Amino acid sequence: MGTDTVRTATADEAADRRREQRGWYFYDWACSVYSTSVLTVFLGPYLTSVAKAAADTGGYVHPLGVPVRAGSFFAYSVSLSVIVAVLVMPLVGAAADRTGRKKPLLGAAAYVGAAATTGMFFLDGDRYLLGGVLLIVANAAQSVAMMLYNSYLPQIATPEERDAVSSRGWAFGYAAGSLVLIANLVLYLAHDSFGVSETTAVRICLASAGLWWGAFTLVPLRRLRDRRSAPREATAPGLRQLAATVRDMRRHPLTLSFLLAYLIYNDGIQTVISQASVYGSEELGLGQSTLIGAVLLVQVLAVAGALAMGRLARTYGAKRTILGSLVAWTVTLGAGYFLPAGAPVGFFALAAAIGLVLGGSQALSRSLFSHLVPPGKEAEYFSAYEMSDRGMSWLGPLLFGITYQLTGSYRDAIISLVIFFVIGFMLLARVPVRRAIGDAGNPVPEKI
């Protein structure tokens, strides 16, 4: 009878955990539309056109009296949003761990971001400052919310489940991004048939991402639950809290070693994503429709790639699978270097290869890091992880830009990024993850 009771309790716990996991997936489903439709496709070109409409005869706008080239306004706004996120994430992460109340903080961050994104509907004419402010708020809010979302992973999945759960979360996100991007492209390309101008179509696409984000955030807020935390000392102000987190991580040097490896190879991943369209348009001479189609292909195949790499991790372990993906990234860049100009088929093949390794690389890195976080410090440590994901990815674009400036060749610029995958591979290969997990005070799964 006692054994039956234990089995029943275990089955109930597993059912509750699966229910919470399904709710967790839906936050990726909710917020990934912002990354795909807003940041990757529509907002950059549109906000730049709005800034140019407000520019003086020299091509400058003057936010707060500072002269800024209209063509640089979007990039500067993204950079400022990263600075805001870097200041806020450690503060919110430590508060979440200290109080155990992650869900209200997740909801607040998500709805601030969703509201700012929905407000982009009013971005027209010469309202470039409104666009900059909304972008800064939305981007920083998304970073904070993603940090809190990621920090749930160690709490809702057993060590053996995390690779699969993390991969499914990424797959949900890419599936939503693909679905909404298809709808947005139909509206954008056939705006005359819908009786709206091209500008209005873009504004609807931007706002729809905010409405989608807000609507589907209700699912994780209903399913996820807070855990009580042991009392901890009060949270320090932003930068002081970040310094305190880094000092604490020095007590776990193997966790820090993994984070350094991730910072480097993820910098390469993010740079390839951000510069692939530039390479396609400037070096290969491809049109906008081809580039948008390639973005959509990446989104669709990233779903299959994330799920497939999750299955590979069950057989070979997360670390070996990530190392394999870094080899694949290196081979893909090498192939991209030799693509002939004016050949969309080759570029689509490159996009397909990127899609197949993109989701899995990110999903398994997240799940592997979750094993290396000391219990009770999930949000605090994931704030550092999120900053390395979003806030530290500047070396790659810098190397890309310098290489192009010195050589005048985008081919040389794209192949220069191989160094991030090679160094990241070498650093990750040297991390003894089983010992790192044990040192963090966590159970070591059979396959890792």
BAKOL-899209 format. One record per residue (C-alpha): x, y negated, z negated. Coordinates in steps of 0.25 Angstrom, whole numbers. Last residue first. Layout:
REM BAKOL-899209
NODE     x     y     z
NODE     X     Y     Z
...
//
This chain:
REM BAKOL-899209
NODE     x     y     z
NODE   101   -61    81
NODE    95   -47    81
NODE    93   -40    68
NODE    89   -53    61
NODE    98   -59    50
NODE    90   -64    38
NODE    93   -78    34
NODE   102   -85    24
NODE   109   -94    33
NODE   122   -86    31
NODE   114   -74    36
NODE   110   -80    49
NODE   124   -85    51
NODE   129   -71    49
NODE   120   -66    59
NODE   123   -77    69
NODE   138   -76    69
NODE   140   -89    78
NODE   151   -87    87
NODE   143   -84   100
NODE   135   -97    97
NODE   148  -105    98
NODE   152   -99   111
NODE   139   -99   117
NODE   137  -114   114
NODE   151  -117   119
NODE   147  -110   133
NODE   133  -116   133
NODE   138  -130   131
NODE   149  -129   141
NODE   140  -125   152
NODE   135  -139   151
NODE   146  -143   161
NODE   139  -136   172
NODE   128  -146   172
NODE   137  -158   173
NODE   146  -152   184
NODE   134  -149   192
NODE   129  -163   189
NODE   141  -168   196
NODE   147  -183   195
NODE   159  -177   188
NODE   162  -186   177
NODE   148  -192   175
NODE   142  -178   177
NODE   150  -172   167
NODE   148  -183   157
NODE   133  -182   159
NODE   132  -167   157
NODE   142  -168   145
NODE   133  -179   139
NODE   120  -171   142
NODE   126  -159   135
NODE   132  -166   123
NODE   118  -173   120
NODE   110  -161   115
NODE   112  -164   100
NODE    98  -169    96
NODE    89  -159   103
NODE    93  -145   100
NODE   104  -149    90
NODE    94  -157    83
NODE    84  -146    83
NODE    94  -137    76
NODE    98  -147    66
NODE    83  -149    63
NODE    82  -134    63
NODE    91  -134    51
NODE    82  -143    43
NODE    69  -136    48
NODE    74  -122    44
NODE    81  -125    30
NODE    73  -116    21
NODE    80  -104    26
NODE    94  -107    31
NODE    94  -108    46
NODE   102   -98    55
NODE    91   -89    59
NODE    83  -101    64
NODE    95  -104    73
NODE    93   -91    80
NODE    79   -94    83
NODE    82  -108    89
NODE    93  -103    97
NODE    84   -92   102
NODE    73  -101   107
NODE    83  -111   113
NODE    91  -101   122
NODE    78   -93   125
NODE    71  -106   130
NODE    82  -110   139
NODE    87   -97   145
NODE    76   -93   155
NODE    73  -108   158
NODE    87  -111   161
NODE    88   -99   171
NODE    75  -104   178
NODE    79  -118   179
NODE    92  -113   186
NODE    84  -105   195
NODE    75  -117   198
NODE    87  -125   201
NODE    92  -114   211
NODE    78  -115   218
NODE    78  -130   218
NODE    91  -130   227
NODE    94  -145   231
NODE   108  -144   226
NODE   114  -130   225
NODE   115  -124   211
NODE   130  -121   207
NODE   130  -128   194
NODE   116  -122   190
NODE   122  -108   191
NODE   133  -112   180
NODE   122  -119   172
NODE   114  -106   172
NODE   126   -97   169
NODE   129  -106   156
NODE   114  -105   152
NODE   114   -90   154
NODE   126   -89   145
NODE   119   -97   135
NODE   107   -88   136
NODE   116   -76   133
NODE   121   -83   120
NODE   107   -86   116
NODE   103   -71   118
NODE   116   -66   110
NODE   112   -76    98
NODE    97   -72    98
NODE    99   -57    97
NODE   101   -47   108
NODE    88   -39   108
NODE    78   -49   101
NODE    86   -60   107
NODE    83   -55   121
NODE    68   -56   118
NODE    69   -70   114
NODE    77   -73   127
NODE    65   -67   135
NODE    55   -76   127
NODE    63   -89   129
NODE    66   -86   144
NODE    52   -83   147
NODE    47   -96   141
NODE    60  -103   147
NODE    55   -99   161
NODE    43  -108   161
NODE    50  -120   155
NODE    62  -119   165
NODE    53  -117   176
NODE    46  -130   172
NODE    59  -138   172
NODE    62  -132   186
NODE    49  -137   191
NODE    52  -151   186
NODE    65  -151   192
NODE    60  -146   206
NODE    49  -157   205
NODE    59  -167   202
NODE    67  -164   215
NODE    81  -157   215
NODE    94  -164   220
NODE   103  -153   214
NODE   113  -163   207
NODE   103  -174   203
NODE    90  -167   202
NODE    93  -154   197
NODE   105  -158   188
NODE    96  -169   182
NODE    85  -159   180
NODE    95  -149   173
NODE   100  -160   164
NODE    90  -159   152
NODE    89  -144   152
NODE   104  -142   154
NODE   107  -152   143
NODE    98  -145   133
NODE   104  -132   136
NODE   118  -137   134
NODE   115  -144   121
NODE   109  -131   117
NODE   122  -124   119
NODE   129  -134   110
NODE   119  -136    99
NODE   116  -121    98
NODE   131  -118    96
NODE   132  -129    85
NODE   119  -124    79
NODE   125  -110    78
NODE   137  -115    71
NODE   129  -122    61
NODE   121  -110    58
NODE   135  -103    56
NODE   140  -114    47
NODE   128  -113    37
NODE   133  -122    26
NODE   136  -132    37
NODE   121  -132    39
NODE   119  -138    26
NODE   128  -150    30
NODE   120  -151    43
NODE   107  -152    36
NODE   112  -162    27
NODE   118  -171    38
NODE   104  -170    45
NODE    97  -174    32
NODE   106  -186    31
NODE   103  -190    45
NODE    88  -190    42
NODE    86  -194    28
NODE    87  -183    17
NODE    76  -173    14
NODE    73  -171    -1
NODE    79  -159    -8
NODE    73  -145    -6
NODE    61  -138   -12
NODE    60  -124    -7
NODE    51  -123     5
NODE    37  -119     7
NODE    34  -114    21
NODE    25  -121    31
NODE    16  -114    41
NODE    15  -114    56
NODE     2  -110    62
NODE    -7  -122    62
NODE     4  -132    65
NODE    10  -123    75
NODE    -4  -123    83
NODE    -6  -138    81
NODE     7  -141    88
NODE    -1  -137   101
NODE    -9  -150   102
NODE     2  -160    98
NODE    12  -154   109
NODE     1  -153   119
NODE    -3  -167   117
NODE    11  -172   117
NODE    14  -165   130
NODE     1  -170   136
NODE     6  -185   134
NODE    18  -183   143
NODE    11  -176   154
NODE     0  -187   153
NODE    10  -198   154
NODE    17  -191   166
NODE     3  -190   173
NODE     0  -205   170
NODE    13  -209   177
NODE    10  -200   189
NODE    -3  -207   190
NODE   -16  -199   187
NODE   -28  -194   195
NODE   -25  -179   193
NODE   -22  -177   207
NODE   -13  -189   207
NODE    -5  -182   195
NODE    -2  -170   203
NODE    13  -169   200
NODE    11  -174   186
NODE    -1  -167   182
NODE     4  -153   187
NODE    17  -156   181
NODE    11  -158   168
NODE     3  -145   168
NODE    16  -138   172
NODE    23  -145   161
NODE    12  -141   151
NODE    14  -126   154
NODE    29  -126   155
NODE    31  -133   142
NODE    21  -124   135
NODE    28  -112   140
NODE    41  -117   136
NODE    37  -120   122
NODE    30  -106   120
NODE    43  -100   125
NODE    51  -108   115
NODE    42  -103   104
NODE    43   -88   109
NODE    58   -89   109
NODE    58   -94    94
NODE    49   -82    90
NODE    57   -72    98
NODE    70   -76    92
NODE    64   -78    78
NODE    57   -65    76
NODE    69   -56    70
NODE    72   -67    60
NODE    57   -68    56
NODE    49   -79    62
NODE    41   -90    56
NODE    50   -97    46
NODE    63   -96    54
NODE    56  -102    66
NODE    49  -114    58
NODE    62  -122    59
NODE    60  -123    74
NODE    46  -130    73
NODE    52  -140    63
NODE    64  -144    72
NODE    54  -144    84
NODE    46  -154    77
NODE    58  -163    74
NODE    63  -163    88
NODE    48  -165    94
NODE    47  -177    85
NODE    60  -183    90
NODE    56  -181   104
NODE    42  -187   102
NODE    46  -199    95
NODE    58  -202   104
NODE    49  -200   116
NODE    38  -209   111
NODE    47  -220   108
NODE    54  -219   121
NODE    40  -219   129
NODE    35  -231   121
NODE    48  -238   124
NODE    46  -235   139
NODE    32  -241   139
NODE    35  -247   153
NODE    22  -242   160
NODE    18  -229   154
NODE    20  -221   141
NODE     6  -220   135
NODE     5  -205   138
NODE    18  -204   130
NODE    10  -205   117
NODE     7  -190   119
NODE    22  -187   117
NODE    22  -196   104
NODE    10  -189    99
NODE    16  -175   101
NODE    29  -179    95
NODE    23  -185    82
NODE    14  -173    82
NODE    25  -163    82
NODE    33  -170    72
NODE    21  -171    62
NODE    17  -157    65
NODE    31  -152    62
NODE    32  -160    49
NODE    19  -154    45
NODE    23  -140    48
NODE    37  -141    42
NODE    32  -142    27
NODE    43  -134    20
NODE    46  -146    11
NODE    61  -146    12
NODE    62  -138    25
NODE    53  -148    32
NODE    60  -160    26
NODE    73  -155    30
NODE    68  -154    44
NODE    61  -167    44
NODE    74  -175    40
NODE    83  -166    49
NODE    74  -169    61
NODE    72  -184    59
NODE    86  -190    62
NODE    89  -180    73
NODE    75  -182    79
NODE    77  -198    80
NODE    91  -196    87
NODE    84  -186    97
NODE    73  -196   100
NODE    84  -207   102
NODE    91  -198   113
NODE    77  -195   119
NODE    74  -210   120
NODE    88  -213   126
NODE    86  -202   137
NODE    72  -209   140
NODE    78  -223   141
NODE    90  -220   149
NODE    83  -223   163
NODE    78  -236   157
NODE    92  -240   154
NODE    92  -245   140
NODE    94  -260   135
NODE    92  -260   120
NODE    81  -271   116
NODE    73  -261   108
NODE    71  -253   120
NODE    76  -262   132
NODE    74  -255   145
NODE    85  -256   156
NODE    84  -255   171
NODE    91  -268   175
NODE    78  -274   179
NODE    72  -271   166
NODE    66  -258   162
NODE    51  -255   159
NODE    48  -247   171
NODE    61  -240   169
NODE    57  -236   155
NODE    44  -230   161
NODE    52  -222   172
NODE    61  -217   161
NODE    50  -213   152
NODE    44  -205   164
NODE    57  -198   169
NODE    60  -193   154
NODE    46  -190   150
NODE    41  -181   160
NODE    49  -168   162
NODE    59  -164   150
NODE    54  -172   139
NODE    39  -173   141
NODE    35  -160   149
NODE    45  -150   143
NODE    49  -156   129
NODE    35  -160   126
NODE    29  -147   131
NODE    38  -140   121
NODE    30  -146   109
NODE    17  -138   109
NODE    22  -124   114
NODE    34  -125   105
NODE    24  -128    93
NODE    16  -116    98
NODE    27  -106    95
NODE    26  -109    80
NODE    11  -106    80
NODE    14   -92    86
NODE    25   -90    75
NODE    15   -94    64
NODE     6   -83    69
NODE    17   -73    70
NODE    22   -76    56
NODE     8   -74    50
NODE     7   -61    58
NODE    20   -57    52
NODE    17   -61    38
NODE     4   -53    39
NODE    11   -40    44
NODE    21   -41    33
NODE    10   -43    23
NODE     2   -31    29
NODE    15   -23    28
NODE    18   -26    14
NODE     4   -23    10
NODE     5    -9    17
NODE    18    -6    10
NODE    11    -9    -3
NODE     0     0     0
//
